[in-house]
């Protein structure tokens, strides 16, 4: 389903080593057969299968031509494989884009896998006694028999803690993700993984807001401009917030053709941002589309939306509907403001994190206090903020531990109530590694620390993964200008306070942009959020009640059916300690296991 514009395969052997490559194509650059994959370099030694876009492929093409390489197509795929043939792994440092690709060396029998710097494109790997398999989705590995449909205990615990499985773990035992900004070399049964990029993990530069904006503005403009390059029409997800407004403002100045913008509105619901988005689109001369989503639409498409998840996610259903609507309008490429909150300090957590980090090191640690807070029973009179405070107390007093306490879907104590005793007897919690590090170096301020951790976790494990799989399910490529690696490097190298010092919403991003309406940064952030709180208690109640019934949970073998029903009953009764996201976390997992035949 990641196509639908073509498919191809290649198989070959080098000595005793055999390799097969399979590809489904979504045609964006060079719509002709010149972009067909798998593709061989001009000397036929290297063969590539690739998902993503090299946005600066024209620049790299010129470098190749100066080296005497005569390219046969206008495809960025050909640029990629020829760049590898000429420069080897060093070619990765020249690429500005999102990518996951595999290159097979027909001469030596070696395999080279690489993933982009921020982890925008997924790359799953499964090892066995007779070789190595890799894919853009876990379901491909399951379908090929390269992985067994067996849950990973670590992945399952991670899923409940975060609402999605934290890399490098996955929900399937024996399958892991290649880390972002890294490549894998497989030769003669020996596998090595090396990092080619990591964000700046240093104390940020002291700089004024004005100087910071002067530095960021040209990088931001170039990031948007590069992502407008396409041989098919380009659209923009326009929510009415700062991130998408900034992208639309720049894109409207840089695009040679009128842009189409899209937003989601809920009929008569306060979460809608349709009017604000339409006004913005009009101001920037865009052709605007308002997608009116009704609960009947959700009900009819619920099975398909949940079935499109490659791994279970408490958040992915939102993206499914907007991607479907954009595709139905004839758009194959859309720009999104994803990443703006993580990079430019847009979440409320940025203001809470400094205090949480200090508390993690100051609060006493002891079983008696934990018992007094009520954590022996995960929901016995313990409000959410107290549960997070308790999580700080049981944490490891590190910056990562403080981050986890703020971001957890279910605290470790609650996870132990959710899982059966046989499946989760230990108190171990999921680790929070990022770019090869277990903990942030000293000297990084609280704002940049939270930004780096959020880029490594919530954004990568939830937002990016959901955006990729749900958009590709509809043949839509989503491009993310605010995650351009040069932009990330610049912003993270500055002291964190420059992103919040002037008040308002993301002042550095606003000041680095062409003018946008002053009411946009002053508006309380809402984002694209389905009104699940109302829908779960209303039109979706019967369906969810069936999914959370003991007959459904008992066959999974790892869920405590009694505790699941306790959560569901408390939610229906209006208990604010049980949010709709926690209920949907359970629904998504049960639906995913059932659809994919994955049990213990």
C-alpha positions as CSV (number, residue, x, y, z in Angstrom):
1,X,0.0,0.0,0.0
2,X,3.0,2.3,0.2
3,X,2.7,2.8,-3.6
4,X,0.6,3.0,-5.6
5,X,2.5,4.1,-8.7
6,X,4.6,1.1,-9.5
7,X,6.5,-1.9,-8.0
8,X,9.5,-3.9,-8.7
9,X,12.0,-6.4,-7.4
10,X,15.6,-7.5,-7.8
11,X,17.4,-10.7,-6.8
12,X,20.9,-11.7,-7.2
13,X,23.8,-13.6,-5.6
14,X,27.5,-12.8,-4.9
15,X,29.3,-16.0,-4.0
16,X,27.2,-17.7,-1.3
17,X,25.3,-14.6,-0.4
18,X,21.8,-14.0,-1.8
19,X,19.9,-10.7,-1.7
20,X,16.4,-9.8,-2.8
21,X,15.1,-6.2,-2.9
22,X,11.4,-5.3,-3.3
23,X,9.9,-1.8,-3.8
24,X,6.5,-0.1,-4.0
25,X,6.7,3.3,-5.7
26,X,5.1,6.6,-4.9
27,X,6.1,8.8,-7.9
28,X,7.0,12.3,-6.9
29,X,10.3,13.2,-8.8
30,X,10.6,12.0,-12.4
31,X,7.3,10.3,-13.0
32,X,8.7,8.3,-15.9
33,X,10.2,4.8,-15.9
34,X,13.5,6.5,-15.2
35,X,12.6,6.6,-11.6
36,X,11.6,2.9,-11.4
37,X,13.1,0.9,-8.5
38,X,15.0,-1.2,-7.5
39,X,17.6,0.9,-9.5
40,X,21.2,0.0,-10.5
41,X,24.0,2.5,-10.8
42,X,25.5,3.1,-14.3
43,X,28.1,0.5,-13.8
44,X,25.5,-2.0,-12.4
45,X,27.6,-2.8,-9.3
46,X,25.1,-1.2,-6.8
47,X,21.4,-1.7,-6.6
48,X,19.1,0.5,-4.4
49,X,15.6,0.4,-3.0
50,X,14.7,3.6,-1.3
51,X,11.9,5.5,0.5
52,X,12.0,9.2,0.9
53,X,13.2,12.4,-0.8
54,X,16.7,14.0,-1.2
55,X,15.5,17.6,-1.4
56,X,18.9,18.9,-2.5
57,X,19.3,16.3,-5.2
58,X,19.8,19.0,-7.9
59,X,22.9,20.3,-5.9
60,X,24.2,16.7,-5.5
61,X,23.5,16.1,-9.2
62,X,25.8,19.0,-10.2
63,X,28.6,17.6,-7.9
64,X,28.3,14.2,-9.6
65,X,28.3,15.7,-13.1
66,X,31.5,17.6,-12.2
67,X,33.0,14.2,-11.4
68,X,32.1,13.0,-14.9
69,X,29.0,11.0,-14.0
70,X,26.4,11.1,-16.8
71,X,23.0,10.7,-15.2
72,X,20.2,9.1,-17.3
73,X,17.1,10.4,-15.5
74,X,15.9,13.4,-13.4
75,X,15.2,11.1,-10.4
76,X,16.7,11.7,-7.0
77,X,16.9,7.9,-6.7
78,X,19.6,7.8,-9.4
79,X,21.4,10.7,-7.6
80,X,21.4,8.7,-4.4
81,X,22.8,5.4,-5.8
82,X,25.4,7.2,-7.9
83,X,26.5,9.3,-4.9
84,X,27.0,6.1,-2.9
85,X,28.9,4.5,-5.8
86,X,31.3,7.5,-5.9
87,X,31.6,8.5,-2.3
88,X,30.5,5.5,-0.2
89,X,29.0,6.2,3.2
90,X,30.3,9.8,3.1
91,X,27.5,10.5,0.6
92,X,25.1,10.7,3.6
93,X,26.6,13.9,4.8
94,X,25.8,15.6,1.4
95,X,22.1,14.6,1.6
96,X,19.4,17.0,2.9
97,X,16.2,15.1,3.2
98,X,14.3,12.2,4.6
99,X,15.3,8.7,3.7
100,X,15.5,5.0,4.4
101,X,17.3,3.0,1.8
102,X,19.2,-0.3,1.1
103,X,22.1,-0.7,-1.3
104,X,23.3,-4.1,-2.4
105,X,26.9,-4.5,-3.6
106,X,26.7,-7.1,-6.4
107,X,30.4,-7.5,-6.4
108,X,31.2,-8.1,-2.7
109,X,27.8,-9.3,-1.5
110,X,27.6,-6.5,1.1
111,X,24.5,-4.7,2.2
112,X,24.3,-1.0,3.2
113,X,21.3,0.4,5.1
114,X,20.8,4.0,6.1
115,X,18.2,6.2,7.8
116,X,17.9,9.9,7.8
117,X,19.1,12.2,10.6
118,X,15.8,12.8,12.5
119,X,14.2,9.4,11.9
120,X,11.5,10.7,9.6
121,X,11.4,7.5,7.6
122,X,11.3,4.2,9.5
123,X,13.7,1.3,8.9
124,X,13.0,-2.0,10.6
125,X,15.6,-4.8,10.9
126,X,15.2,-8.5,11.8
127,X,18.1,-10.8,12.2
128,X,18.0,-14.6,12.1
129,X,20.5,-17.5,11.9
130,X,20.5,-17.4,8.1
131,X,20.5,-13.7,7.4
132,X,19.1,-10.3,7.8
133,X,15.7,-8.8,6.7
134,X,14.7,-5.1,6.5
135,X,11.6,-3.2,5.6
136,X,9.7,0.1,5.9
137,X,7.0,-1.6,8.0
138,X,6.9,-4.4,10.5
139,X,4.0,-5.9,8.6
140,X,6.2,-6.6,5.6
141,X,8.6,-8.6,7.8
142,X,5.6,-10.6,9.2
143,X,4.2,-11.2,5.8
144,X,7.5,-12.4,4.5
145,X,8.0,-14.8,7.4
146,X,11.2,-12.8,8.4
147,X,9.7,-12.2,11.9
148,X,7.3,-14.3,14.0
149,X,4.0,-12.7,15.2
150,X,5.1,-12.7,18.9
151,X,4.9,-9.7,21.2
152,X,8.0,-8.2,22.7
153,X,7.7,-7.8,26.5
154,X,10.0,-4.7,26.4
155,X,8.0,-3.3,23.5
156,X,4.7,-3.9,25.2
157,X,5.8,-2.2,28.4
158,X,7.2,0.7,26.4
159,X,3.9,1.1,24.5
160,X,1.9,1.5,27.7
161,X,4.4,3.9,29.2
162,X,4.6,6.2,26.1
163,X,1.5,5.5,24.0
164,X,3.9,4.1,21.3
165,X,6.9,1.8,21.4
166,X,10.1,3.7,22.0
167,X,13.0,2.9,19.6
168,X,15.0,0.8,19.1
169,X,12.4,-1.6,20.5
170,X,9.3,-2.6,18.5
171,X,6.1,-4.3,19.5
172,X,7.4,-7.5,17.8
173,X,10.1,-9.7,19.4
174,X,13.2,-9.9,17.3
175,X,12.6,-6.8,15.3
176,X,14.4,-3.5,16.0
177,X,14.7,-0.1,14.3
178,X,17.9,1.2,12.8
179,X,18.7,4.4,14.8
180,X,18.2,7.8,13.1
181,X,21.4,9.3,11.7
182,X,23.1,6.0,11.3
183,X,23.9,3.3,8.8
184,X,24.3,-0.4,8.9
185,X,26.9,-2.4,7.0
186,X,26.4,-6.2,6.6
187,X,29.3,-8.2,5.2
188,X,30.0,-11.9,5.4
189,X,27.5,-12.3,8.3
190,X,29.1,-9.5,10.3
191,X,26.9,-6.5,11.0
192,X,28.2,-3.0,12.1
193,X,26.2,0.1,12.9
194,X,27.8,3.6,12.8
195,X,26.4,7.1,13.5
196,X,26.9,9.8,10.8
197,X,24.9,12.6,12.6
198,X,23.6,13.7,16.0
199,X,22.2,17.0,17.2
200,X,24.4,19.4,19.0
201,X,24.6,18.2,22.6
202,X,26.3,21.3,24.0
203,X,25.6,24.3,26.2
204,X,23.7,26.8,23.9
205,X,25.2,30.0,22.7
206,X,24.0,33.2,24.4
207,X,22.3,35.2,21.6
208,X,19.6,37.9,21.3
209,X,16.3,37.1,19.8
210,X,17.0,39.5,17.0
211,X,20.4,37.9,16.2
212,X,18.9,34.4,16.5
213,X,16.1,35.3,14.0
214,X,18.6,36.7,11.6
215,X,20.4,33.4,11.6
216,X,17.4,31.2,11.5
217,X,15.3,33.1,8.8
218,X,17.4,32.1,5.7
219,X,17.8,28.5,6.8
220,X,14.0,28.3,7.4
221,X,13.2,29.8,4.1
222,X,15.5,27.5,2.2
223,X,14.1,24.5,4.1
224,X,10.6,25.3,2.9
225,X,11.7,26.2,-0.6
226,X,13.6,22.8,-1.1
227,X,10.4,20.9,0.0
228,X,8.3,22.6,-2.7
229,X,10.4,20.8,-5.4
230,X,8.1,18.2,-6.9
231,X,6.7,17.0,-10.3
232,X,3.2,16.7,-8.7
233,X,1.1,19.3,-7.0
234,X,2.0,20.2,-3.4
235,X,-0.4,21.0,-0.6
236,X,0.0,22.2,3.0
237,X,-1.6,21.0,6.2
238,X,-2.9,24.3,7.7
239,X,-4.2,24.2,11.2
240,X,-4.4,27.9,12.0
241,X,-1.5,27.7,14.4
242,X,2.0,29.2,14.3
243,X,3.9,26.3,12.6
244,X,1.7,25.8,9.6
245,X,1.1,29.5,9.3
246,X,4.8,30.2,9.0
247,X,5.2,27.4,6.4
248,X,2.3,28.7,4.4
249,X,3.6,32.3,4.5
250,X,7.0,31.3,3.2
251,X,5.7,28.7,0.7
252,X,3.2,31.3,-0.8
253,X,6.2,33.5,-1.6
254,X,8.5,30.8,-2.9
255,X,6.0,28.6,-5.0
256,X,5.7,29.2,-8.7
257,X,2.1,27.9,-8.7
258,X,-0.9,28.4,-6.4
259,X,-0.8,26.3,-3.3
260,X,-3.6,24.2,-1.8
261,X,-4.2,24.2,1.9
262,X,-6.1,21.7,4.0
263,X,-7.6,21.8,7.5
264,X,-9.9,19.6,9.5
265,X,-13.1,20.9,11.1
266,X,-15.6,19.1,13.3
267,X,-19.2,19.9,12.7
268,X,-20.2,22.2,15.6
269,X,-17.3,21.2,17.8
270,X,-15.1,23.7,19.7
271,X,-11.9,21.8,18.7
272,X,-12.3,23.0,15.1
273,X,-9.9,25.5,13.6
274,X,-11.6,25.7,10.2
275,X,-12.5,29.4,10.3
276,X,-9.0,30.6,11.4
277,X,-7.3,28.4,8.8
278,X,-9.5,29.6,6.0
279,X,-8.8,33.2,6.8
280,X,-5.1,32.5,6.8
281,X,-5.2,30.7,3.5
282,X,-7.1,33.6,1.9
283,X,-4.5,36.1,3.2
284,X,-1.7,34.1,1.5
285,X,-3.6,33.5,-1.7
286,X,-4.0,29.7,-1.3
287,X,-6.9,27.5,-2.5
288,X,-8.3,26.3,0.7
289,X,-10.1,23.0,1.5
290,X,-11.9,22.5,4.8
291,X,-12.4,18.8,5.6
292,X,-15.6,18.4,7.6
293,X,-15.2,15.3,9.8
294,X,-18.3,13.9,11.4
295,X,-18.5,11.1,13.8
296,X,-20.2,8.9,11.2
297,X,-17.1,9.3,9.0
298,X,-15.0,8.0,11.9
299,X,-17.4,5.2,12.6
300,X,-17.4,4.0,9.0
301,X,-13.6,4.2,8.7
302,X,-12.5,3.2,12.2
303,X,-11.5,-0.4,11.2
304,X,-9.5,0.9,8.3
305,X,-7.8,3.6,10.3
306,X,-6.8,1.2,13.1
307,X,-5.8,-1.4,10.5
308,X,-3.4,1.1,8.8
309,X,-1.2,1.3,12.0
310,X,2.0,-0.6,11.5
311,X,2.6,-0.6,15.2
312,X,-0.1,0.3,17.7
313,X,-0.3,4.0,18.6
314,X,-2.6,6.0,20.9
315,X,-2.3,9.0,18.5
316,X,-2.3,7.8,14.9
317,X,-6.0,7.9,14.0
318,X,-5.9,11.7,13.7
319,X,-3.5,11.6,10.9
320,X,-5.4,9.0,8.9
321,X,-8.3,11.2,8.2
322,X,-6.5,14.4,7.1
323,X,-4.2,12.3,4.9
324,X,-7.2,10.6,3.3
325,X,-8.9,13.9,2.6
326,X,-5.7,15.4,1.0
327,X,-5.2,12.4,-1.2
328,X,-8.8,12.4,-2.2
329,X,-8.3,16.0,-3.4
330,X,-5.6,14.8,-5.8
331,X,-2.6,15.8,-3.8
332,X,0.4,13.5,-3.5
333,X,2.8,15.8,-1.5
334,X,1.9,17.9,1.6
335,X,4.0,20.1,3.8
336,X,3.4,19.8,7.6
337,X,4.4,21.9,10.6
338,X,5.3,18.8,12.5
339,X,8.4,19.4,14.7
340,X,7.8,23.0,15.4
341,X,6.6,22.5,18.9
342,X,9.6,20.2,19.8
343,X,12.2,22.5,18.2
344,X,10.8,26.0,19.1
345,X,9.4,25.2,22.6
346,X,5.7,25.2,21.8
347,X,4.4,22.7,24.4
348,X,3.4,23.7,28.0
349,X,5.8,21.0,29.1
350,X,8.7,23.3,28.3
351,X,7.7,25.6,31.2
352,X,7.1,22.6,33.5
353,X,10.3,20.7,32.8
354,X,12.8,22.9,34.6
355,X,10.8,22.5,37.8
356,X,10.4,18.8,37.3
357,X,14.1,18.4,36.7
358,X,14.9,20.2,39.9
359,X,12.3,18.2,41.9
360,X,13.7,15.0,40.6
361,X,17.0,15.8,42.4
362,X,15.5,17.3,45.6
363,X,12.5,15.1,46.5
364,X,13.0,12.3,49.0
365,X,12.9,8.7,47.8
366,X,11.2,6.1,49.9
367,X,8.7,3.4,49.9
368,X,6.7,4.9,52.7
369,X,6.1,8.1,50.9
370,X,5.1,6.3,47.7
371,X,2.6,4.3,49.7
372,X,1.2,7.4,51.2
373,X,0.7,8.9,47.8
374,X,-1.5,6.0,46.9
375,X,0.6,4.4,44.1
376,X,0.0,0.9,45.5
377,X,-3.3,1.1,43.6
378,X,-2.8,3.0,40.4
379,X,-6.1,4.9,40.4
380,X,-7.2,4.9,44.0
381,X,-7.7,8.5,44.7
382,X,-4.5,9.6,42.9
383,X,-5.0,12.6,40.5
384,X,-2.8,12.7,37.4
385,X,-0.5,15.4,38.7
386,X,0.1,13.4,41.9
387,X,0.8,10.3,39.8
388,X,3.4,12.2,37.9
389,X,4.9,13.4,41.2
390,X,5.1,9.9,42.4
391,X,6.8,8.9,39.1
392,X,9.4,11.5,39.8
393,X,10.0,10.0,43.3
394,X,10.5,6.5,41.9
395,X,12.6,7.8,39.0
396,X,16.4,7.6,38.8
397,X,16.9,11.4,39.5
398,X,18.2,12.0,35.9
399,X,17.1,14.5,33.3
400,X,15.7,11.6,31.3
401,X,13.8,10.4,34.3
402,X,12.2,13.8,34.8
403,X,11.2,13.9,31.1
404,X,9.6,10.4,31.3
405,X,7.6,11.4,34.4
406,X,6.0,14.3,32.4
407,X,5.5,12.3,29.1
408,X,4.4,8.9,30.4
409,X,1.0,7.7,29.2
410,X,0.8,5.2,32.1
411,X,3.2,5.4,35.0
412,X,5.3,2.3,35.7
413,X,3.0,1.6,38.7
414,X,0.0,1.7,36.4
415,X,1.6,-0.5,33.8
416,X,2.1,-3.2,36.4
417,X,-1.6,-3.1,37.1
418,X,-2.4,-3.3,33.4
419,X,-0.2,-6.3,32.7
420,X,-0.7,-9.7,34.2
421,X,1.7,-10.7,36.9
422,X,3.2,-13.5,34.8
423,X,4.0,-11.1,32.0
424,X,5.3,-8.1,34.0
425,X,6.8,-9.3,37.3
426,X,9.7,-6.8,37.3
427,X,9.7,-3.1,38.2
428,X,11.9,-2.3,35.3
429,X,10.9,0.7,33.1
430,X,11.7,1.5,29.5
431,X,15.0,3.3,28.9
432,X,15.1,6.7,27.1
433,X,18.2,6.6,25.0
434,X,18.7,9.2,22.3
435,X,21.3,9.3,19.5
436,X,23.4,6.7,21.2
437,X,23.4,8.4,24.6
438,X,21.7,7.3,27.8
439,X,21.8,10.7,29.5
440,X,22.3,14.3,28.4
441,X,25.7,15.9,29.1
442,X,25.9,18.5,31.9
443,X,25.5,22.1,30.9
444,X,22.5,21.8,28.6
445,X,19.7,24.2,29.8
446,X,16.2,22.8,30.7
447,X,14.6,24.1,27.5
448,X,17.1,22.6,25.1
449,X,17.2,19.4,27.2
450,X,13.4,19.0,26.9
451,X,13.6,19.8,23.2
452,X,16.3,17.1,22.5
453,X,14.4,14.6,24.5
454,X,11.1,15.3,22.8
455,X,12.8,15.1,19.3
456,X,14.1,11.8,20.4
457,X,10.9,10.3,21.9
458,X,7.5,11.8,21.5
459,X,8.1,13.2,18.1
460,X,10.1,10.3,16.6
461,X,8.2,7.4,18.2
462,X,4.7,8.8,17.9
463,X,4.3,11.8,15.6
464,X,6.8,10.8,12.9
465,X,5.9,7.2,12.8
466,X,2.1,7.9,12.7
467,X,2.6,10.6,10.0
468,X,4.6,8.2,7.8
469,X,2.4,5.1,8.0
470,X,-0.9,6.9,7.8
471,X,0.1,9.2,4.9
472,X,1.7,6.4,3.0
473,X,-1.5,4.3,3.5
474,X,-3.1,6.9,1.2
475,X,-0.3,7.4,-1.3
476,X,0.6,10.8,0.3
477,X,4.2,12.0,1.0
478,X,4.4,14.3,4.0
479,X,7.4,16.8,4.0
480,X,8.6,18.5,7.2
481,X,10.4,21.8,6.7
482,X,10.8,22.4,10.4
483,X,12.8,19.2,10.8
484,X,15.4,20.2,8.2
485,X,18.7,19.1,9.9
486,X,20.4,22.4,9.4
487,X,17.6,24.2,11.0
488,X,17.7,21.8,13.9
489,X,21.4,22.3,14.3
490,X,21.1,26.1,14.3
491,X,18.2,26.3,16.8
492,X,19.6,23.7,19.3
493,X,23.0,25.5,19.3
494,X,21.4,28.6,20.9
495,X,20.6,29.0,24.5
496,X,17.1,27.7,25.2
497,X,15.8,31.0,26.7
498,X,15.9,32.7,23.3
499,X,12.9,30.5,22.2
500,X,10.7,31.6,25.1
501,X,12.1,34.9,26.5
502,X,9.6,37.3,24.8
503,X,6.4,35.4,25.8
504,X,3.8,34.5,23.3
505,X,3.9,31.3,21.3
506,X,7.3,30.4,19.7
507,X,8.7,33.9,19.4
508,X,11.9,32.8,17.6
509,X,9.9,31.0,14.8
510,X,7.5,34.0,14.5
511,X,10.3,36.5,14.2
512,X,12.2,34.3,11.6
513,X,9.1,34.2,9.4
514,X,7.4,36.7,7.0
515,X,4.6,38.5,8.8
516,X,1.7,36.4,10.0
517,X,-1.4,37.7,11.7
518,X,-0.6,38.8,15.3
519,X,-3.6,36.7,16.6
520,X,-1.9,33.5,15.5
521,X,0.9,33.3,18.1
522,X,-1.4,34.7,20.7
523,X,-3.9,31.8,20.2
524,X,-3.9,29.0,22.7
525,X,-2.4,25.9,20.9
526,X,-5.0,23.3,20.0
527,X,-3.6,21.4,17.1
528,X,-5.4,18.7,15.1
529,X,-7.1,16.6,17.8
530,X,-10.2,14.4,17.3
531,X,-12.9,15.0,20.0
532,X,-12.5,11.5,21.4
533,X,-13.6,12.4,24.9
534,X,-17.1,13.1,23.6
535,X,-17.2,10.4,21.0
536,X,-16.1,7.6,23.3
537,X,-18.9,8.3,25.7
538,X,-21.4,8.7,22.9
539,X,-21.4,7.2,19.4
540,X,-18.4,5.0,19.8
541,X,-19.3,3.7,23.2
542,X,-20.9,0.4,22.1
543,X,-18.0,-0.5,19.8
544,X,-15.3,0.3,22.4
545,X,-17.3,-1.5,25.1
546,X,-17.1,-4.7,23.0
547,X,-13.4,-4.2,22.4
548,X,-12.6,-3.8,26.1
549,X,-14.9,-6.6,27.2
550,X,-13.3,-9.6,29.1
551,X,-13.9,-11.8,26.1
552,X,-11.6,-9.6,24.0
553,X,-8.9,-8.9,26.6
554,X,-8.7,-12.5,27.9
555,X,-7.5,-13.9,24.6
556,X,-4.6,-11.6,24.5
557,X,-3.1,-13.2,27.6
558,X,-1.2,-10.2,28.9
559,X,-3.8,-7.7,29.9
560,X,-5.5,-7.6,33.3
561,X,-9.2,-7.6,32.1
562,X,-10.4,-6.5,35.5
563,X,-8.2,-3.4,35.5
564,X,-9.1,-2.6,31.9
565,X,-12.8,-2.6,32.9
566,X,-12.0,-0.5,35.9
567,X,-10.4,2.1,33.7
568,X,-13.3,2.1,31.2
569,X,-15.9,2.3,33.9
570,X,-14.1,5.2,35.6
571,X,-13.8,7.0,32.2
572,X,-17.5,6.6,31.5
573,X,-18.4,7.9,34.9
574,X,-16.5,11.1,34.2
575,X,-13.4,10.4,36.3
576,X,-10.9,12.9,35.1
577,X,-8.0,10.7,36.2
578,X,-8.7,8.4,33.2
579,X,-8.3,10.4,30.0
580,X,-9.6,9.5,26.6
581,X,-6.0,9.0,25.4
582,X,-5.5,6.2,27.9
583,X,-8.6,4.5,26.7
584,X,-7.6,4.9,23.1
585,X,-4.2,3.5,23.9
586,X,-5.9,0.2,24.9
587,X,-8.3,0.2,21.9
588,X,-5.5,0.7,19.4
589,X,-3.4,-2.2,20.9
590,X,-6.3,-4.6,21.1
591,X,-7.3,-3.8,17.5
592,X,-3.8,-4.1,16.3
593,X,-3.2,-7.5,17.9
594,X,-6.5,-8.8,16.6
595,X,-5.9,-7.6,13.0
596,X,-2.3,-8.9,12.8
597,X,-2.9,-12.2,14.7
598,X,-0.2,-11.2,17.2
599,X,-0.6,-12.7,20.7
600,X,1.7,-14.1,23.4
